[in-house]
Amino acid sequence: MALQILIEEYKEQIWAVALDKGKIEAIEIDPANEPVRYGSVFYAKVTRIDTALDAAFLDLDGQNTGILFNKDVRTVDKTGKICKGCEQAIGKIINPGDMVAVQAKSAYIANQDALWLEETKTPRMSMDITLPGRYLIYSAMLHDNVISSRIRNKKYRKRMLKMISSLEDMQGFILRSAAAGLQTDILRREAGILRSVWENFEEGFTGSTPQLVMQGPNSIQRILGDMATKPVETIEIVTMDHYRQIEKWCAVFAPDLITKIVPVELKDNDATQDLALLEYRDVIGQIEALLHNYVLLPGGGNITIEETTALCAIDVNKGSDTHSNLSINIEAAQEITRHLRLRNIGGIVIIDFLKMNKKDRNTLLKTFEKDILDDPCTVQTHGFTKLGLLETTRKRRTPSLNARYDGVVL
């Protein structure tokens, strides 16, 4: 699989789409009205302690507010040990007026429709700040080097333990799954870059004025980072501004991708139309389909996806009797994991598959758990309920596609 990555801009929104043989594999959109972006680092001021929530409200930058729950508090004791919150009430750890370095673990989109009200909650902050690279994640609160919990294959974990041992003189790194089979000198180079970036940011944690220290990764950086495990054929752009952004990121984290950046010249009549590059590559129809709640399956079945404020309910239906329930369910599982990723659905997901016996359920569960490994976000399966429904949770990093596309008429 060799991906084509398309970078486009529409009404101050950056759209990034990854295609595999013309089919969308990933999509990221940066809305224009996102005051707080996931991953942004702030030097914030504590304004109020809420004892009922066991949390602190923060002034992030003089305009935006964040919330810091006790379990996301990190302190350093006299011995230099990093201590997590919850051992005592948050009001005994920090007080109004204190300055704290925090990172956004959820985003905030302004002026959203009531349907997506859950996206307008106060963004959640954490004192456990991490800086993502292409192959490593640096955490200043981590004393050791570890392997990402997403890597479950014992053979891979054993091999990657040897790789991370090459960083024994540098601590605080999490080895990502993208690093499998990588040369250790590349790891050491990226580790040095991430640690240097952190040291520069630490200089901003002074004074008594709340401020943004580092903006979180935009859609271009997210899609390039998430696709790091897959070969990239081209990165197509239509503006020099995007060319410079991508070239700058690649020069630091992915020098091998610099030669993949390809400026695309569109004809005058094409270039004037909205999302011209995506229209030129004939992917607008696929994006429109992601905004509908109905998906057809190759074997004749279909799935319906209903997102609510409490959970996402997915129903699998059999279109004909020519295929077994298991074969349709496997097709559905593959498509569901893809749509969870592309639509960026988060929270509780309940899936009503077609009826199966116990053996077929186990086969389906293995297929589902294998497919979710392609998701850059953490997805956990909790098994089947007594009613035969599959319970799943997905911890997304950014608001859903429905919330992000912000009413664009494609």
N, C-alpha and C positions, 0 to 999 in steps of 0.2 A: 504494500500500500504506500503510495506516494501522494502527499496532500498538496492541493492548491489552496493557498490562503489569500483571501481577497480582503482588502482594506478600503473602506468607503466612508464618506461623511455625508450626513443629511441633517440640516437644521441644527448644527453644532453637536450632533450626535455622531460618535465614531462607531461604525459598524465593522466587525471583524468576523469573517465566515471561513471555515475550513471545509473543503470539499474532497471527497474521495470518489474518483470516477464520476464526478458530477453530482454526487449525493452529499447532502450536508452532514458533516460529522460533528461540528461545533459551531456555535454562534454566540458572540458577545456584543453587547450594545452598551455604550456609555450615554445615558440620557443627559440632556443639557441642564436639567434642574435637580442635580444631585449634590446638595451642600456638603454631605459627609459620605465619602467613598470607603468601601471596605478596604481595610489594610492601611488606612491613613494613620499617621502617628501625630499625636498632639501633646503639647506641654500644657496641661489643663489645671484649672483651679477648682477645688472643692467648694461648692456653694451651699450644699445642704445635705444633712444625713437623715435618711428615712429609716427609722428603727423598725417599722413594720415590714419593710422590704429587705432590711439588713443590707442597704445599698447607699451609695453616695451619688448625688447629682453633681455633674461637672459643667463648668463653663469651658467649652473646648477652644474657642477662638474669638470670643467677644460677641459671636452671633448665634452659634449653635450649642445645643445642650446634649450631653451624653449621660449615660447611667453606668455606674461601676458597682456590680454586685460583689458581695464579700468573697465568694469563691474565686473571683478573678483578681483579687488583691495579691500582691507579692511584696514581701519586705525582706530585708537582709539583717540577720542578727549579728551580735558582736563577733561571732566566729567566722562570719562571711557566708553562712549558710542561707540559702534562699528559702523563705517560709511562705507557704500558701495561706490564704485567708481561711475563715470559718473556725479557727481555733478559739477565737473570741469575737465579740460583736465588732462590726466595722467601725462603730463610733469610738472604740478604744484603740483603733489602729491609726485612723486618719481623722482630721477635724476640719470644719469649714475654714477656708483660707489657705489650707495646705495646697502645694503644687505637686502634681503627679504626672509622670510620663505614661501615656496610655495609647493603645492602638484600637481602632474601630474593628469590631468583630461582626458588625452588621452595618448595612448602609442606610441612608436616609434619602428618600426622594420626596421633594416638596410638591404640593398641589396635586395630589393623586385623587382619583375618583374614589368614592366611598367603598366601591367593590373591593379595592385593594388597600383598605384602611390599615391592614396589618403591616404594610410596608412603611407606614408613616409613624410608627412607634419611635420613641426616643432610641437612638442608636446605642447598642451595647458596647461597652469598652472593656479592655483588659490591660492589666499591667504586665502581662506575659507577652512582650513584643517580639515578633519574629520578622525576619527579612528573607523573602524567598528569592532564590536564584534559579538557575535552570536545573541543576542537579542536587543542590543543597539548600537547606533552610537554616539560617542562623538564629539562635535564640540566646539572648544575653542572660536569661534566667536558667540556662541549662549548663550544668557543670561537666557533663560527659558528652560523648558523641554517640548517637543512637541511630537505629534504622527505622524508617517510617513504618508505623503499624499497619499501613495499607499493604505492605509486602508480606504475604502470608505463606508463600511457597518456601518450604524449609530449605530446599536446595539453593534458591536464590539468596535467602537470608544468610546461609553459611558462607556463600561466596562474597556477599556484600560486607559481612563482618570483617573479612580480610582486607577489603578495600578501605573501610573506614579506619582501620588501624593505622593507615598511612598518615592520619591527621592527629596522631597522639600528642603532638606538641601544640595543637590548636583545639580548644574545647568549645562546646556549645552548638554543634552542628547535627542536623538531622539529614540522613542520606535519603534522597527521594528515589522512587522506583525507576525514574528516567536514567539513573546512574548505572544500571546493570550493564556490566561488560565494559565500563569506561576505564581509561588509563588513569592511574593515580595522580599523574602530574596535572591533569586537567582539573581534578578535584581540588588539589592544593592551590591551584591558581584561583579558582572560584572562591574557595574558603578565604583566601587572603583579601580578595575584593570585598566580600560581604563583611568581613571584620573591619576593614578600613571604612566602609560606608557607615557602619554602626558607630565607630569612634568619631566620625564627623558629625553624626546626628546628636551624639551625647553632648556636644558643645552647645546645642540649642536648648538643653534642659537647665536653664538658669533664669534668674529674675522672677518677677511676680506677675508677668503679663501672659495670659493664656494665648497660645498661638499654634498654628499648624506647622509642624516640623517637617513632615514628609507626606506628600500626596500618595494615596494608595495606587496600586497598578491599574492602568487603564485597560480598555478592552484589547488593545494591541498586545500589551505585555502579558495579559492573562492568557490569551489564546496561544501566543508563542510559547509561554511556559507550560501550558497544559499539553501542547502537542509535541513536547520535547522528546517523547519516547518514540515518535513516529517519523519516518523520513519525509522531508518536505521537498517538493519539486519546484514550486515557485511561490513567491510572496508578491502578489500583484497590487500595485497602488496606482492612483491617478493624480496625486498631488505631491509636490516636492516636500511639503511640510511633513506628510506621513513618511516619505522616504527617509528624511533626516531622523525622525523619531525611531523608526525601525533600525536604521543603520547604527544609531547610537546604542540602542539596547543590544543588538547583535554583537557589536564591537566588544562589549563588556562580557556578555554571557554566552553568546553563540556565534563566534567568528565564522564558523562553517556555513552559516546561513546568509552571510553578506552577499555572496555571489548569487543567491536565489532571489534577491529583490529585483523585481522587473517592473519598470514604469510602463503603463499601458496607455497608448494614445488612441482615444476614441474619435470617431468621426464627429464633425460639428453637430449634426442632427442628433447623435446619440449622447454627446457630452452634456448637452443642455438639460437632459431629462433627469429627474430625481433618481438617486441610487443607480446611476448610469452603469457602473461596472457590474453590479449585481444583475441588472437587467440584461447586460451584454452577455454575461455568463449563464443566463437563463435559470436563476435560482430564486427569483421573486415568488414564483408559484409555490415553491417548497416552504418559503418563509410564511406565506399566507396560510398554508396548511397547518403550520404549527400553532396558529391562532384559533383553529377550530377544535371542537371537542370530539371529532369523529375520525377514526383512522381505519383504513381498509387493510386487511392482511392478505398476503399472496395466496393462501389456501382457501380463500373465500369467506373467512371469518372477519370480524371487526372488533374494535375496542372503542369504548366511549370514556372520555376523561373529564371529570367534573371537579373543578377546584372550588373549595369553599374556604371561609376564614378559619375553620377548625381543622380540616383535613382534605386530602384529595382522594376521591373514590374512582376506581377504574373497574369497568365491567367488560368482561370478554364474552363475545357472542359468537355462536356457530352459524355460518351462513348456509352451509349445505351438509349433507350426510356423506359426502365423498371422502372426508378426512376424519381421522380419529380425534377424540377429544385431546389426547396427549399431543399430537402433532400440531393442532391449532393452538394449544396452550403454549407450546414451545415457541411457535412463531410470535404469539402475543407477548411472551416474556422478553424476547429479543427486541421487539418493537417498543415495549413499555420502558425497558432500561434506556433505550435510545431517547425516548420522548421525555423521560424524567430529566435527562441530561440537557437536551436541547431546549426544553421549555423552562428549565431551571426550577422545577417543582421542589418545594421543601416541606419539612415537617412530617406529619403522619400520612402515610399512603396505604390505603386499603384496596386490595385487588381481589376481585371475584372471578376466579378462573372457572372454566367448565369442570363439571364433576369428574373426579378421578379416583382410582383405588390408591392404597397407601404406597405401593411400589412406584406408580406413575408420579405421585406427588413428590417422592424423593428424587426421581429423575428430573422433574421440573425444577425443584429447588436448587439442584446442583447447576443446572443451566442458568438459572437466574443469578445465582451467586457468582458464577464465572463471568457473566456479562456485565455485572455492576463494577467489576474491576477496571473497566474503561472509563469510569466516572471520576473526574478530578476531585469531586466532593465525597464526603464520607457517607456511604449508604450501608445500613444495617438491616438484615432480615431477622424477624422475630418469630418465624414459623407460622403455621396455619392455626387458626382459631377452631373452636368446636363447631363453628358454622361453616368451616371450610374456606375462610377468607385468609389471604396471605397478608400479614402485617409487616410493613416496612417503614423505616424512617430515613430521611435524607437531610443532611445538614448542609444547606447551601451557603455560599459566601456572599452572594449578591441577590437583589430582588429578582423575582420571576420575569420571564420574557414578556408576559402580559403587562406587568407593571413598567418594564423598561421601554417597551416600544412606544409608550406615551401617545397613543392615539394616531400614529402615523397611518395614513391611508396608502397602502401599497398598490 
